[in-house]
Amino acid sequence: MLLKTNEKLSDELAKLQAPTAVGGNAKFVDELATATKSLSNELTKLQTQTATEAEKIELLFQKHLNNSEQCELFKKLETCAQANKTNEAQKLQIQFKNDDYTTTTTESTPRPDSCKAFGGNPGVHEIKVPGLQHFEVLCQDDSSAGRGWIVIQQRIDGQENFQRDWVTYRDGFGSFDGDFFLGLRQIHHITHSQRYELYIYVEYFGGLWLGARYDNFRVGNEADQFKLQSLGEYHWTKVNNDKMRYHEHMKFTTYDRDNDLWYENCATDQETGGWWYNKCAYW
Ligand SMILES: [Ca+2]
């Protein structure tokens, strides 16, 4: 009796539970399927996005590599340009300085007649010497030779062509912030206005330098073919090398005016520009 009652109860319980359980599982399975599908869609989307982002990253990476390569190339070019410049920076400066400073007052605005007045203040200044209107010169101080020098030739960066004709050497050419030649006419008038020292400064690639001084530098006029009339006594710093003596008393030569003692034209043969050539040779 008791057992029967239990069986009945069990059956009823099964009846009650079965539909509920079956119905509940089916709903759960449906929801699970929907959720899975939704997640799958999300996953597909994310995968697509990831692929797109990866492509973008790849492109950026490639671009960066290209930029790096370009930077490397630029660095190499810069280094190369610098090396060339250093090789060209074989300096040759020729300066001269007067013994005494006097002020000329023939123009309305008085100007010094040399760079001596600008010692301690190097740079481009105007001077006035007898026989010429005032003109600009580059004044320079030198740690070894002292202050107040007029620079008459500067060859420092190889940017200027020194293979120039007679008239160009007579009047001067180039730029004070680079290579230049002051002009034979000015040099003549300056060196005839009072006594001047000539200072030649040469610096070689690698740092070796030498300085040569002559205490009475004079250049003749154009009728005299701007002859190097006098150098004076020689003094030197670092290296004893009186090379300029070879050119003393020589007339000036350019490719279109051969005044040298060589059977041909030194300015043309050596391609170093105009100079007071003897049988050629240059500093
Ligand atoms: Ca000749």
Residues whose N, C-alpha, C, O or C-beta is under 5 A from the ligand:
A	BS01	CA	D258 D260 L261 W262 Y263 E264 N265
